[in-house]
Amino acid sequence: MQRSDLTPDERVRVCVIGGGASGEHDVSLASAAGVAGALDRERYDVYRLTIGRDGGWFDGSATDERSRLTAAEAVAGLEGMDVVFPALHGVNGEDGTMAALMGVVRVPVVGGGIRPGALAMDKWVTKLIAGALGIATAPAVYVVGGRVVAGGGVSSPALTVAEGVSVAGLTYPVVVKPVAAGSSHGVSVVAQASDLPAAVDEARRHDEHVLIEQFVEGREVDVAVLEHADGHRTIGPGLEIAVDTGDVFDTDQKYGGHVPFVIPARVTDPELEALRTAADTLFTALGCRGIARFDFFVTPGGVLLNEVNTMPGFTPDSQVPKMFDAIGIPYATLLDELLTTARA
C-alpha cells in the first residue's frame, strides 16, 4: 500500500475500502473515492484497498492486475491500520462480513459490527424486529426457492407464490424485492397476478430469499442517526425523496441524479417525532454504531419502516452527507466523527 510522504507519528492511518463482490460494486467505488478524497491529509495517512467483483483484493483504487494482492497481503496491510472505513454496500461487506474480518485482525472499523450488518441486510428479519418494537412495516410474505414460507398467516411451505399472496390477503399492486440486496436491484412493482412469477424470478437472480410486499402509497422519508465518540447521538433532519406519486425510488432514479431530495422533509411535527423515535429505537435494537440510515414511508395512516442501511451511500451528494450538512455538519467533519467514534 502506498503512503503519503508526510507521515508524522501522530497521524491516523486509515484504510478506505471500496468495490466489493456485490451488485453495488460501482456505487461503493464512488463512496470510497468520496471518503478518501475528503479526508484531511494533515490529520490522516490515507490508504486505499479495492475489492474486485470477483472478491479479489487490490492495492489502491483500481482493479489493475498489477496491483492484485493475495488475501494474506491484504490482511497484513489492514493489521497495520489505526482504523478502517469500509465504504462497502450490500452483501459481502455491509452485511457484517467486513466487520467480522476486522474483528479477527483487531482493527477498529467504522460502522456497526457483525450483528447490525447481518440483521439490517435481511429485510425479513428487520421486519420481525420492527414489529416486535411496535414499528409498522408493509404487510408481506416471505418466499424461499419460489415457495411462500411465512407471512400473512401462511404456515405451509407447500404454497406457490400465487397461492401464498392470495392467502396472505395482499392486493395488487405488490412490490417484489430480494431480501438481501441493495440499490433497488431486482425490485419490481407488480400490478397483476400474471406478472408475479417473472418478478419473483428476477428478484431470485439477486437472492434466493424474496419478499412480496403490499405496495405502499406514501412519501419516502429517510432519517439518519449519527453516534458520537461519547455515545450521544445526532439525528439528522428528515430527507424526502420526491418521486412521483405511485412511483418507486428504483436503481435508475437513485443514481440518475434526476430525483430531488427535500431537506427538511415536508412532514408534520408528530410525523417527524415518530420518524426520529423509530430510527433511534431501531439504532439501539439492531446494535448499530457510528451511522445508520432508516428509510420510511409516511402515509395517511402513519409511519412505516421500509429498510435499514448500516453503511449507506457516502459520496458528498448521497442522502446521509446531505442531511447532516443541512444541520451544520459538513462532509469532512462527518467523516472525522465516524473515524473518531470507531476508535473510541
C-alpha positions as CSV (number, residue, x, y, z in Angstrom):
1,M,0.0,0.0,0.0
2,Q,1.3,3.4,-1.0
3,R,1.5,6.0,1.7
4,S,1.9,9.8,1.7
5,D,5.4,11.3,2.2
6,L,4.0,13.4,5.1
7,T,3.7,10.7,7.8
8,P,4.4,12.0,11.3
9,D,3.6,9.5,14.0
10,E,0.6,11.4,15.3
11,R,-1.3,11.0,12.0
12,V,-4.1,8.4,11.9
13,R,-3.5,5.6,9.5
14,V,-6.9,4.9,7.8
15,C,-7.7,2.5,5.1
16,V,-10.7,3.2,2.9
17,I,-12.1,0.0,1.2
18,G,-14.3,0.2,-1.9
19,G,-15.8,-2.0,-4.5
20,G,-16.9,-5.4,-3.3
21,A,-18.3,-8.6,-4.8
22,S,-21.9,-7.4,-5.0
23,G,-24.3,-5.6,-7.3
24,E,-23.3,-2.4,-5.6
25,H,-19.7,-2.5,-6.6
26,D,-19.8,0.7,-8.7
27,V,-21.7,2.6,-6.0
28,S,-19.2,1.5,-3.4
29,L,-16.3,2.7,-5.6
30,A,-17.9,6.2,-5.7
31,S,-18.4,6.2,-1.9
32,A,-14.8,5.1,-1.3
33,A,-13.5,7.8,-3.7
34,G,-15.6,10.5,-2.0
35,V,-14.4,9.4,1.5
36,A,-10.8,9.1,0.6
37,G,-10.8,12.4,-1.2
38,A,-12.3,14.4,1.6
39,L,-10.1,13.2,4.5
40,D,-7.7,15.8,5.8
41,R,-4.1,14.8,4.8
42,E,-2.8,16.9,7.7
43,R,-4.5,14.5,10.1
44,Y,-4.9,11.3,8.2
45,D,-2.5,9.0,6.4
46,V,-4.9,7.5,3.8
47,Y,-4.6,4.1,2.2
48,R,-6.9,2.6,-0.4
49,L,-7.9,-1.0,-0.9
50,T,-10.4,-2.2,-3.6
51,I,-12.2,-5.5,-3.6
52,G,-12.9,-6.7,-7.2
53,R,-16.2,-8.0,-8.5
54,D,-14.5,-11.5,-8.2
55,G,-13.8,-10.9,-4.5
56,G,-10.1,-10.4,-5.1
57,W,-8.1,-7.7,-3.3
58,F,-6.3,-4.8,-5.0
59,D,-3.8,-2.2,-3.7
60,G,-5.2,1.2,-4.5
61,S,-8.4,2.4,-6.1
62,A,-8.4,0.3,-9.2
63,T,-8.6,-3.4,-10.1
64,D,-5.5,-3.5,-12.2
65,E,-3.9,-6.9,-12.2
66,R,-0.5,-5.4,-11.4
67,S,-2.0,-4.2,-8.1
68,R,-3.7,-7.5,-7.2
69,L,-2.9,-8.7,-3.6
70,T,-3.2,-12.1,-2.0
71,A,-5.6,-12.3,0.8
72,A,-2.7,-12.6,3.2
73,E,-1.1,-9.5,1.9
74,A,-4.3,-7.5,2.2
75,V,-4.9,-8.7,5.8
76,A,-1.2,-7.9,6.7
77,G,-1.8,-4.4,5.4
78,L,-5.0,-4.0,7.3
79,E,-3.3,-5.1,10.5
80,G,-1.1,-2.0,10.3
81,M,-4.1,0.4,10.3
82,D,-5.4,2.5,13.1
83,V,-8.9,2.4,11.6
84,V,-10.7,1.1,8.6
85,F,-13.5,2.8,6.7
86,P,-15.3,0.1,4.7
87,A,-17.3,2.0,2.1
88,L,-18.9,-1.3,1.0
89,H,-22.6,-1.6,0.3
90,G,-24.7,-4.7,0.2
91,V,-23.7,-8.3,0.6
92,N,-20.1,-9.4,1.1
93,G,-19.4,-6.1,3.0
94,E,-22.2,-4.2,4.6
95,D,-23.8,-7.4,5.8
96,G,-21.3,-7.9,8.6
97,T,-18.7,-9.6,6.5
98,M,-16.1,-6.9,6.7
99,A,-16.9,-6.2,10.4
100,A,-16.1,-9.9,11.1
101,L,-12.8,-9.7,9.3
102,M,-11.8,-6.5,11.2
103,G,-12.8,-8.3,14.4
104,V,-10.4,-11.1,13.6
105,V,-7.5,-8.7,12.8
106,R,-8.4,-6.5,15.7
107,V,-8.6,-3.2,13.8
108,P,-11.3,-0.6,14.6
109,V,-13.9,-0.2,11.9
110,V,-16.4,2.5,11.0
111,G,-20.0,1.3,11.5
112,G,-21.5,-1.5,13.4
113,G,-20.3,-5.0,14.0
114,I,-21.5,-8.3,12.6
115,R,-24.8,-8.2,14.3
116,P,-26.3,-4.9,13.0
117,G,-24.9,-5.6,9.5
118,A,-26.4,-9.0,9.3
119,L,-29.8,-8.1,10.8
120,A,-30.3,-5.0,8.8
121,M,-29.3,-6.6,5.5
122,D,-32.0,-9.2,5.9
123,K,-35.2,-7.3,5.2
124,W,-37.5,-10.1,6.6
125,V,-35.6,-10.2,9.9
126,T,-35.7,-6.4,10.0
127,K,-39.5,-6.6,9.7
128,L,-39.7,-9.1,12.5
129,I,-37.6,-6.9,14.8
130,A,-39.5,-3.7,13.9
131,G,-42.8,-5.5,14.6
132,A,-41.6,-6.6,18.0
133,L,-40.8,-2.9,18.8
134,G,-44.2,-1.7,17.6
135,I,-42.8,-0.1,14.4
136,A,-45.1,-0.7,11.5
137,T,-44.0,-2.2,8.1
138,A,-45.8,-3.1,4.9
139,P,-47.7,-6.4,5.0
140,A,-45.6,-9.1,3.3
141,V,-44.9,-12.7,2.6
142,Y,-41.5,-14.4,2.6
143,V,-40.5,-16.5,-0.4
144,V,-37.7,-19.1,-0.4
145,G,-37.0,-21.1,-3.5
146,G,-40.1,-19.8,-5.2
147,R,-42.3,-21.1,-2.3
148,V,-44.1,-18.9,0.3
149,V,-42.9,-20.0,3.7
150,A,-44.0,-17.2,6.1
151,G,-46.1,-14.0,6.4
152,G,-49.7,-13.1,6.4
153,G,-50.8,-16.2,8.3
154,V,-49.0,-18.5,5.9
155,S,-47.9,-21.7,7.7
156,S,-47.2,-24.2,4.9
157,P,-44.1,-24.2,2.8
158,A,-46.1,-26.0,0.1
159,L,-47.8,-22.9,-1.3
160,T,-46.9,-21.5,-4.7
161,V,-46.2,-17.8,-5.0
162,A,-49.7,-17.0,-6.3
163,E,-51.4,-19.1,-3.7
164,G,-49.3,-17.5,-0.9
165,V,-50.2,-14.0,-2.0
166,S,-53.9,-14.9,-2.0
167,V,-53.7,-16.5,1.4
168,A,-51.8,-13.5,2.8
169,G,-54.5,-11.2,1.7
170,L,-52.3,-8.9,-0.3
171,T,-53.8,-6.9,-3.1
172,Y,-52.2,-5.7,-6.3
173,P,-50.1,-3.8,-6.9
174,V,-47.3,-5.5,-4.8
175,V,-43.6,-4.9,-4.6
176,V,-41.2,-7.8,-5.1
177,K,-37.7,-7.5,-3.8
178,P,-34.7,-9.6,-2.9
179,V,-34.4,-10.0,0.9
180,A,-30.6,-9.2,1.0
181,A,-29.7,-6.8,-1.8
182,G,-29.3,-3.0,-2.1
183,S,-29.6,-0.1,-4.6
184,S,-33.1,-1.5,-5.5
185,H,-31.5,-4.2,-7.7
186,G,-34.1,-6.9,-8.5
187,V,-37.1,-4.7,-7.3
188,S,-40.3,-4.8,-9.3
189,V,-43.8,-3.3,-8.9
190,V,-46.3,-5.9,-10.0
191,A,-49.8,-4.8,-11.0
192,Q,-51.4,-8.2,-11.8
193,A,-51.0,-11.8,-10.8
194,S,-49.8,-12.9,-14.2
195,D,-46.7,-10.8,-13.9
196,L,-45.7,-12.1,-10.4
197,P,-43.7,-15.2,-11.3
198,A,-41.4,-13.3,-13.6
199,A,-40.9,-10.6,-10.9
200,V,-40.0,-13.3,-8.4
201,D,-37.6,-14.9,-10.8
202,E,-35.9,-11.5,-11.3
203,A,-35.5,-11.0,-7.6
204,R,-34.1,-14.5,-7.2
205,R,-31.3,-13.6,-9.6
206,H,-30.0,-11.5,-6.7
207,D,-31.1,-13.6,-3.7
208,E,-32.9,-16.9,-3.3
209,H,-34.9,-15.3,-0.5
210,V,-37.6,-12.8,-1.7
211,L,-40.2,-10.5,-0.2
212,I,-43.5,-9.8,-1.7
213,E,-44.9,-6.6,0.0
214,Q,-48.1,-4.7,-0.2
215,F,-47.4,-1.6,-2.3
216,V,-47.5,1.4,0.0
217,E,-48.9,4.8,-1.2
218,G,-46.8,7.3,0.7
219,R,-43.8,9.6,0.6
220,E,-40.4,8.1,1.3
221,V,-38.6,10.0,4.1
222,D,-35.2,8.9,5.3
223,V,-33.7,9.6,8.7
224,A,-30.1,9.1,9.7
225,V,-28.6,8.6,13.2
226,L,-25.0,9.6,13.9
227,E,-23.4,8.3,17.1
228,H,-20.5,10.3,18.5
229,A,-17.5,9.0,20.4
230,D,-19.0,9.8,23.8
231,G,-22.1,7.9,22.9
232,H,-24.6,10.7,22.4
233,R,-26.5,10.7,19.1
234,T,-27.4,13.3,16.5
235,I,-30.5,12.5,14.5
236,G,-30.4,14.3,11.1
237,P,-33.4,16.1,9.6
238,G,-35.8,14.1,7.5
239,L,-34.9,13.9,3.9
240,E,-37.8,13.4,1.5
241,I,-37.3,11.7,-1.8
242,A,-39.6,13.5,-4.2
243,V,-40.6,10.7,-6.6
244,D,-43.8,11.0,-8.5
245,T,-46.9,9.6,-6.8
246,G,-47.3,5.9,-7.4
247,D,-43.6,5.6,-8.4
248,V,-40.8,3.8,-6.6
249,F,-37.2,5.0,-5.9
250,D,-35.5,2.5,-8.2
251,T,-31.9,2.0,-9.2
252,D,-32.2,4.4,-12.2
253,Q,-33.7,7.1,-10.1
254,K,-31.2,6.6,-7.2
255,Y,-28.2,7.1,-9.4
256,G,-29.6,9.0,-12.4
257,G,-29.4,12.3,-10.5
258,H,-32.9,13.5,-11.5
259,V,-34.9,12.9,-8.3
260,P,-34.7,15.9,-5.9
261,F,-34.1,15.5,-2.2
262,V,-36.2,17.8,0.0
263,I,-34.4,18.8,3.3
264,P,-36.1,19.1,5.7
265,A,-38.8,16.7,4.7
266,R,-42.3,18.1,4.4
267,V,-43.8,16.3,7.4
268,T,-45.8,17.4,10.4
269,D,-44.2,17.7,13.9
270,P,-45.9,14.5,15.1
271,E,-44.7,12.7,11.9
272,L,-41.2,13.9,12.5
273,E,-41.2,12.8,16.1
274,A,-42.5,9.4,15.1
275,L,-39.7,9.1,12.5
276,R,-37.0,10.2,14.9
277,T,-38.2,7.9,17.7
278,A,-38.4,4.9,15.4
279,A,-34.9,5.5,14.0
280,D,-33.4,5.9,17.4
281,T,-35.2,2.8,18.7
282,L,-34.0,0.7,15.8
283,F,-30.4,2.0,16.1
284,T,-30.3,0.7,19.6
285,A,-32.2,-2.6,19.0
286,L,-30.1,-3.6,16.0
287,G,-26.9,-2.7,17.8
288,C,-25.8,-0.1,15.2
289,R,-22.7,2.0,15.8
290,G,-21.4,5.2,14.2
291,I,-24.0,5.7,11.4
292,A,-27.2,4.2,10.0
293,R,-29.9,5.4,7.7
294,F,-33.5,4.4,8.2
295,D,-35.9,4.6,5.2
296,F,-39.6,5.1,6.0
297,F,-42.9,5.7,4.2
298,V,-45.1,8.5,5.6
299,T,-48.7,7.6,4.8
300,P,-52.1,9.0,5.9
301,G,-52.2,6.1,8.3
302,G,-48.9,6.7,9.9
303,V,-45.2,5.9,9.5
304,L,-44.0,2.6,8.1
305,L,-40.4,1.3,8.0
306,N,-39.1,0.3,4.6
307,E,-35.5,-0.7,5.3
308,V,-32.2,0.0,7.2
309,N,-28.8,0.8,5.8
310,T,-25.8,0.4,8.2
311,M,-23.4,1.6,5.5
312,P,-25.4,3.9,3.3
313,G,-24.1,5.6,0.2
314,F,-21.3,8.0,1.2
315,T,-20.4,10.3,-1.7
316,P,-20.8,14.1,-0.9
317,D,-24.1,14.0,-2.8
318,S,-25.5,11.0,-1.0
319,Q,-28.5,11.3,1.3
320,V,-26.7,10.9,4.6
321,P,-24.0,13.6,4.0
322,K,-26.6,16.0,2.6
323,M,-28.8,15.5,5.8
324,F,-26.0,16.4,8.2
325,D,-24.6,19.1,6.0
326,A,-28.1,20.8,6.3
327,I,-27.6,21.0,10.1
328,G,-24.1,22.3,10.1
329,I,-22.0,19.1,9.9
330,P,-20.2,19.2,6.6
331,Y,-18.9,16.1,4.9
332,A,-15.3,16.2,6.1
333,T,-16.5,16.8,9.7
334,L,-18.9,13.9,9.4
335,L,-16.1,11.6,8.3
336,D,-14.0,12.8,11.3
337,E,-16.8,12.0,13.7
338,L,-17.2,8.5,12.3
339,L,-13.5,7.7,12.4
340,T,-13.2,9.1,15.9
341,T,-16.2,7.0,17.1
342,A,-14.8,3.9,15.6
343,R,-11.5,4.3,17.5
344,A,-13.2,5.3,20.8
